[in-house]
Amino acid sequence: MNNVDNHLVEIFKALSCKWRIEILRTIASEKANCLCHLEPLFPLDKTTLSRHIKALVRAGLLLQNKKGVIVELKISSPDVLKIISLATKIAKKG
């Protein structure tokens, strides 16, 4: 496997968790753009939520910018949402 294939596997692993997909959708909808705003929206403890965010960052799906104690989050590319949208269409057909 080459580096592109390895990164592709990392992307799909990150998207294999419903919480991570929901985190991306929430950030994209601008309901929250920092970890502190995401926390009350999910029934996950802070550590678990942080772990999911790190997986999304590692996969290149999410960008984070630390400003003091604030961690701003944003989708790395509109293509991330396209992947989720296409996968949703496929899932609905199945």
ChimeraX attribute file (.defattr): number of C-alpha atoms within 10 A of each C-alpha:
attribute: neighborCount
match mode: 1-to-1
recipient: residues
	/A:1	6
	/A:2	7
	/A:3	8
	/A:4	9
	/A:5	10
	/A:6	10
	/A:7	15
	/A:8	13
	/A:9	13
	/A:10	17
	/A:11	19
	/A:12	12
	/A:13	13
	/A:14	23
	/A:15	21
	/A:16	11
	/A:17	11
	/A:18	9
	/A:19	17
	/A:20	18
	/A:21	16
	/A:22	13
	/A:23	20
	/A:24	22
	/A:25	17
	/A:26	15
	/A:27	19
	/A:28	17
	/A:29	10
	/A:30	11
	/A:31	12
	/A:32	19
	/A:33	19
	/A:34	18
	/A:35	19
	/A:36	14
	/A:37	14
	/A:38	18
	/A:39	15
	/A:40	11
	/A:41	12
	/A:42	13
	/A:43	10
	/A:44	13
	/A:45	10
	/A:46	15
	/A:47	9
	/A:48	11
	/A:49	18
	/A:50	14
	/A:51	12
	/A:52	18
	/A:53	23
	/A:54	16
	/A:55	18
	/A:56	25
	/A:57	19
	/A:58	15
	/A:59	19
	/A:60	17
	/A:61	21
	/A:62	20
	/A:63	18
	/A:64	19
	/A:65	11
	/A:66	10
	/A:67	8
	/A:68	6
	/A:69	8
	/A:70	13
	/A:71	15
	/A:72	16
	/A:73	21
	/A:74	18
	/A:75	20
	/A:76	15
	/A:77	12
	/A:78	10
	/A:79	11
	/A:80	18
	/A:81	17
	/A:82	11
	/A:83	12
	/A:84	15
	/A:85	12
	/A:86	10
	/A:87	11
	/A:88	12
	/A:89	10
	/A:90	10
	/A:91	9
	/A:92	7
	/A:93	6
	/A:94	6
